[in-house]
Amino acid sequence: MTRRRDEPVDEEFYRRRVREAVDYRRALWSAAAWALPEDIGERAFRLVFAEADHLPGFIVDYYAGQLVFQTLALGVEEVKDFLVRLVREEAGPSFPVRGAYERNDAPVRRLEGLPLVKGPCWGEAVPRVTIREGDWRMVVDLEEGQKTGYFLDQRENRAAIAPYVRGRRVLDCFCYTGGFAVAAAVYGAGEVLGVDSSPEALALARENVALNGLDGERRAGGDGGADGRVSFVEANVFDFLRQADADRRSWDTVILDPPAFAKSRAALEGAVRGYKEINLRAMRLIPPGGHLLTSSCSQHLGEDLFLEVLASAAADTRRRIRVVEVRSQARDHPFLPAAPETRYLKFAVLQVH
């Protein structure tokens, strides 16, 4: 643990840091005009963000009364039960906690000789929950889902897409369990097609579409089993984009939310090629005046390089692009200027001409 003065690393030391992390989120929710106090127990957000909360290696997410935690370093692994207890104590009563679930199956733990484990560890821990996000609900698989079950860092970006999807045909690539797809439909998209390679993720995406009443009459000519205005297709996104380009298909708005292509600095060169490829293909599918909403969660790919990749992709497709806005991770994922890797998420809105 980083310290700027000599002090004992005891219960009060840890409690103070946990309390600061929880108080920061409490202030965020108090300032959110759309968040009602009675809704808090249904919401999902990051409660402790490792280095950014001065608790390196310790992550805690809050999902509708369930704490899901990760201890990704030996130092916090040795005191994880103690830390989770402190989070439970500091969270209530603002953030009621019914159970805690461990998701220590991240491969990075192997670097410190730690085993991969997951499962309930306290209280009425459950493997699946239903959360409220914006004006819609999402089922989250805490046991098998990516990361701690859901991509909470994109929450504010999902809330910001309304101007780019209303009344438009939307393609959501790497759609996972339908976060952006559901948001687009709720915000008035004419049609939404989600693409992902995971049948398990798509099954949950369809469940989320039904949960929000978006599974009306099946449209003729849908892809991969249409669900009213929202449909999904199981495919490798790279292959899908190439074929869609060959078939001269188009969408008014394309959303790209890929996994991290650069998991290490050594992988950065290959990752740059991957990001350029998917963005180049996506740009070719967008008519003049349409929008590309594109992300990178690779911490080794900085914002400047990400924008260079987008510019290069546009040049190769002979498209002109202009940047409407560049966003980052949600405010419950703060970052440290001295640790650039804590600002890992880039989310760019481009208009394509």
Legacy VTK file of the C-alpha trace (Angstrom):
# vtk DataFile Version 3.0
C-alpha trace
ASCII
DATASET POLYDATA
POINTS 353 float
0.000 0.000 0.000
1.333 3.432 -0.902
1.886 5.818 2.007
3.190 9.383 2.212
3.912 9.308 5.919
4.932 6.781 8.565
1.830 5.141 10.026
0.861 1.671 11.177
-0.817 -0.540 8.583
-3.619 -1.613 10.875
-7.409 -1.802 10.816
-7.784 1.967 10.997
-5.433 2.384 8.030
-7.519 0.069 5.856
-10.840 1.353 7.168
-9.912 4.930 6.313
-9.105 4.023 2.730
-12.245 1.921 2.309
-14.348 4.706 3.838
-12.862 7.268 1.445
-13.696 5.026 -1.516
-17.279 4.456 -0.374
-17.805 8.112 0.516
-16.683 9.120 -2.973
-19.380 6.897 -4.552
-21.952 8.088 -2.027
-21.258 11.668 -3.115
-21.520 10.700 -6.799
-24.945 9.168 -6.314
-26.136 12.070 -4.188
-25.236 14.436 -7.028
-26.930 12.361 -9.742
-30.221 14.072 -10.569
-31.711 10.873 -12.013
-30.804 8.648 -9.043
-33.489 8.303 -6.413
-32.527 7.078 -2.932
-34.952 4.162 -3.203
-33.217 3.039 -6.422
-29.737 2.650 -4.961
-30.247 -0.936 -3.875
-31.075 -1.854 -7.498
-28.143 -0.085 -9.141
-24.693 -1.343 -10.126
-21.405 0.549 -9.903
-17.763 0.225 -8.847
-17.320 0.708 -5.132
-13.530 0.266 -4.863
-11.168 0.745 -7.797
-7.764 -0.592 -6.768
-4.900 1.897 -7.223
-7.259 4.799 -7.939
-8.693 4.307 -4.426
-5.247 3.716 -2.915
-5.986 0.010 -2.405
-3.833 -1.621 -5.107
-5.146 -4.902 -6.451
-8.502 -4.659 -4.668
-11.672 -4.237 -6.747
-15.239 -4.276 -5.459
-18.346 -3.857 -7.591
-21.854 -3.369 -6.236
-24.680 -5.186 -8.031
-28.121 -4.611 -6.551
-27.129 -5.596 -3.015
-24.360 -8.014 -3.978
-20.670 -7.230 -3.562
-18.445 -8.858 -6.173
-14.763 -8.547 -5.373
-11.352 -9.353 -6.799
-8.004 -9.438 -5.012
-5.412 -9.368 -7.782
-2.216 -9.059 -5.721
-0.709 -11.066 -2.872
-0.823 -8.175 -0.428
-4.608 -7.787 -0.546
-5.193 -11.508 -0.981
-3.823 -12.083 2.516
-6.358 -9.677 4.052
-9.289 -10.116 1.642
-11.807 -11.364 4.222
-10.973 -8.431 6.443
-11.249 -5.938 3.574
-14.596 -7.280 2.400
-15.912 -6.977 5.943
-14.816 -3.346 6.053
-16.567 -2.655 2.741
-19.779 -4.222 4.029
-19.634 -2.119 7.179
-18.837 1.138 5.397
-21.346 0.602 2.585
-24.429 0.398 4.786
-26.947 1.803 5.110
-26.515 3.871 1.914
-25.710 0.801 -0.170
-27.481 -2.191 1.423
-25.497 -5.426 1.129
-27.102 -8.878 1.201
-24.225 -11.026 0.029
-20.662 -11.091 -1.288
-19.351 -13.077 -4.246
-15.693 -13.766 -5.033
-14.481 -13.526 -8.655
-10.817 -14.351 -8.262
-10.628 -16.294 -11.518
-8.650 -13.579 -13.359
-5.515 -15.103 -14.975
-3.395 -12.177 -13.743
-3.449 -13.786 -10.276
-1.138 -16.506 -11.565
1.641 -13.923 -11.873
1.775 -13.802 -8.069
1.284 -17.527 -7.571
-2.349 -17.178 -6.518
-4.993 -19.808 -7.302
-8.019 -19.062 -9.475
-11.177 -19.282 -7.374
-14.741 -18.001 -7.475
-17.976 -18.475 -5.581
-20.129 -17.141 -2.742
-18.230 -16.056 0.335
-20.667 -14.237 2.623
-24.360 -13.808 3.299
-27.056 -14.460 0.718
-24.704 -14.450 -2.250
-26.372 -15.341 -5.549
-24.891 -16.103 -8.994
-27.320 -13.889 -10.944
-28.948 -10.527 -10.230
-31.154 -8.023 -12.015
-29.888 -4.457 -11.939
-31.376 -1.131 -12.988
-29.351 0.958 -15.422
-30.834 4.166 -16.741
-34.487 3.457 -17.464
-33.963 -0.217 -18.211
-33.023 -3.429 -16.399
-30.300 -5.958 -17.069
-29.727 -9.497 -15.840
-26.094 -9.982 -14.821
-24.322 -13.327 -14.438
-21.995 -12.743 -11.480
-20.549 -16.229 -11.647
-19.695 -16.683 -15.322
-19.854 -13.174 -16.802
-16.834 -11.215 -18.012
-14.807 -9.390 -15.346
-17.192 -9.214 -12.365
-20.226 -9.898 -14.553
-20.858 -6.705 -16.514
-18.944 -3.772 -18.010
-19.763 -1.092 -15.467
-17.074 1.231 -16.820
-19.206 1.857 -19.933
-22.323 2.834 -17.933
-22.087 6.584 -18.564
-21.181 6.005 -22.212
-24.278 3.872 -22.700
-26.281 6.715 -21.177
-24.761 9.162 -23.682
-25.658 7.449 -26.971
-29.226 8.745 -27.375
-28.418 11.523 -29.897
-26.614 9.038 -32.156
-29.175 6.192 -32.200
-32.671 7.696 -32.069
-34.620 6.692 -35.171
-31.572 5.012 -36.732
-30.435 1.557 -37.762
-27.752 0.504 -35.288
-25.102 -2.220 -35.441
-23.657 -3.182 -32.034
-20.447 -5.213 -32.399
-19.023 -7.257 -29.515
-22.443 -6.743 -27.944
-21.861 -9.193 -25.065
-25.114 -9.377 -23.019
-26.746 -6.462 -24.844
-25.831 -3.390 -22.806
-25.473 -0.978 -25.723
-28.115 -2.776 -27.806
-30.776 -2.461 -25.103
-29.812 1.160 -24.427
-30.076 1.969 -28.143
-33.532 0.407 -28.385
-34.741 2.194 -25.238
-33.456 5.477 -26.691
-35.555 4.988 -29.822
-33.369 3.252 -32.397
-35.380 2.033 -35.371
-33.583 -1.301 -35.513
-30.638 -2.780 -33.604
-28.488 -5.731 -34.610
-26.047 -7.101 -32.031
-23.093 -9.321 -32.980
-21.032 -11.488 -30.644
-19.189 -14.809 -30.839
-20.452 -16.127 -27.481
-23.725 -18.076 -27.531
-23.972 -17.780 -23.746
-23.670 -13.987 -23.889
-26.252 -13.789 -26.669
-28.692 -15.957 -24.709
-28.484 -13.454 -21.856
-28.737 -10.555 -24.326
-32.034 -11.943 -25.630
-33.212 -12.360 -22.047
-32.404 -8.706 -21.407
-34.299 -7.648 -24.515
-37.368 -9.550 -23.279
-36.962 -8.171 -19.760
-37.350 -4.645 -21.130
-40.322 -5.395 -23.347
-38.356 -4.996 -26.570
-39.220 -8.433 -27.973
-42.327 -7.556 -29.975
-43.359 -8.839 -33.375
-40.637 -10.568 -35.342
-39.533 -8.562 -38.367
-39.254 -10.190 -41.757
-35.703 -10.698 -42.954
-34.114 -10.553 -39.488
-30.675 -11.916 -38.705
-30.033 -14.853 -36.449
-33.419 -14.773 -34.738
-34.949 -11.339 -34.524
-36.471 -9.957 -31.352
-38.704 -7.088 -32.470
-36.524 -4.034 -33.041
-33.514 -5.840 -31.553
-31.897 -8.893 -33.139
-28.680 -10.785 -32.582
-26.360 -12.900 -34.637
-23.615 -15.224 -33.404
-20.462 -14.543 -35.397
-16.831 -13.554 -35.234
-17.030 -9.767 -35.503
-14.042 -9.470 -37.859
-15.632 -12.009 -40.228
-19.055 -10.384 -39.921
-17.730 -6.924 -40.785
-15.833 -8.230 -43.817
-18.908 -10.029 -45.123
-21.199 -7.081 -44.427
-18.805 -4.876 -46.402
-18.741 -7.372 -49.284
-22.552 -7.464 -49.250
-22.706 -3.635 -49.274
-24.773 -3.498 -46.122
-25.025 -0.293 -44.110
-26.038 1.025 -40.709
-26.542 4.629 -39.630
-24.641 4.051 -36.386
-22.050 1.385 -35.603
-20.918 0.647 -32.038
-17.604 -1.126 -31.399
-16.887 -2.312 -27.857
-14.172 -4.959 -28.302
-12.214 -6.746 -25.578
-8.706 -5.548 -24.808
-6.536 -6.497 -27.784
-3.336 -5.396 -26.001
-3.045 -7.229 -22.697
0.664 -6.413 -22.526
3.046 -3.876 -24.076
4.497 -6.668 -26.185
1.082 -7.198 -27.791
0.572 -3.520 -28.679
1.724 -3.711 -32.300
-0.711 -6.526 -33.095
-3.457 -4.769 -31.164
-3.033 -1.604 -33.250
-3.581 -3.696 -36.390
-6.694 -5.240 -34.867
-8.197 -1.922 -33.824
-7.471 -0.432 -37.238
-9.087 -3.394 -38.993
-12.390 -3.307 -37.123
-12.683 0.475 -37.313
-11.811 0.519 -41.010
-14.466 -2.116 -41.737
-17.026 -0.315 -39.599
-16.435 3.021 -41.348
-17.142 1.396 -44.703
-20.612 0.401 -43.474
-21.677 3.903 -42.421
-23.386 6.266 -44.899
-22.330 9.936 -45.020
-23.358 11.732 -41.844
-23.603 8.534 -39.813
-21.737 7.853 -36.592
-19.140 5.422 -35.312
-19.074 4.919 -31.529
-15.822 3.101 -30.917
-13.957 1.947 -27.807
-10.673 0.581 -26.583
-10.172 -0.782 -23.076
-6.486 -1.633 -23.653
-4.519 0.242 -21.004
-1.372 0.070 -23.154
-3.080 1.896 -26.025
-3.210 5.561 -25.043
-5.818 8.036 -26.239
-3.468 9.779 -28.686
-2.497 6.502 -30.326
-6.137 5.400 -30.434
-7.083 8.570 -32.321
-4.125 8.042 -34.670
-5.435 4.552 -35.419
-8.882 5.965 -36.209
-7.399 8.632 -38.470
-5.347 6.015 -40.303
-8.406 3.799 -40.770
-10.361 6.732 -42.179
-7.558 7.603 -44.597
-7.408 4.028 -45.887
-11.169 4.006 -46.498
-11.098 7.488 -48.044
-13.586 8.631 -45.452
-13.487 11.943 -43.667
-14.153 11.755 -39.963
-14.591 14.355 -37.304
-14.481 13.732 -33.599
-17.735 14.701 -31.891
-16.547 13.752 -28.421
-14.004 11.577 -26.636
-15.130 10.018 -23.385
-13.568 7.719 -20.808
-14.692 5.345 -18.069
-17.545 6.162 -15.699
-16.819 8.465 -12.769
-16.923 5.580 -10.301
-13.709 4.462 -12.073
-11.500 7.515 -11.318
-7.919 7.595 -12.562
-4.579 8.846 -11.267
-2.483 11.199 -13.445
0.646 9.572 -12.037
-0.604 6.136 -13.130
-1.857 6.522 -16.721
-2.874 2.858 -16.877
-5.750 3.645 -14.500
-7.320 5.665 -17.353
-7.658 2.689 -19.639
-11.016 3.185 -21.406
-11.321 5.350 -24.516
-14.731 5.948 -26.118
-14.796 8.096 -29.242
-17.855 9.365 -31.109
-17.031 10.031 -34.763
-19.138 11.417 -37.572
-18.263 9.778 -40.882
-18.431 11.542 -44.277
LINES 1 354
353 0 1 2 3 4 5 6 7 8 9 10 11 12 13 14 15 16 17 18 19 20 21 22 23 24 25 26 27 28 29 30 31 32 33 34 35 36 37 38 39 40 41 42 43 44 45 46 47 48 49 50 51 52 53 54 55 56 57 58 59 60 61 62 63 64 65 66 67 68 69 70 71 72 73 74 75 76 77 78 79 80 81 82 83 84 85 86 87 88 89 90 91 92 93 94 95 96 97 98 99 100 101 102 103 104 105 106 107 108 109 110 111 112 113 114 115 116 117 118 119 120 121 122 123 124 125 126 127 128 129 130 131 132 133 134 135 136 137 138 139 140 141 142 143 144 145 146 147 148 149 150 151 152 153 154 155 156 157 158 159 160 161 162 163 164 165 166 167 168 169 170 171 172 173 174 175 176 177 178 179 180 181 182 183 184 185 186 187 188 189 190 191 192 193 194 195 196 197 198 199 200 201 202 203 204 205 206 207 208 209 210 211 212 213 214 215 216 217 218 219 220 221 222 223 224 225 226 227 228 229 230 231 232 233 234 235 236 237 238 239 240 241 242 243 244 245 246 247 248 249 250 251 252 253 254 255 256 257 258 259 260 261 262 263 264 265 266 267 268 269 270 271 272 273 274 275 276 277 278 279 280 281 282 283 284 285 286 287 288 289 290 291 292 293 294 295 296 297 298 299 300 301 302 303 304 305 306 307 308 309 310 311 312 313 314 315 316 317 318 319 320 321 322 323 324 325 326 327 328 329 330 331 332 333 334 335 336 337 338 339 340 341 342 343 344 345 346 347 348 349 350 351 352
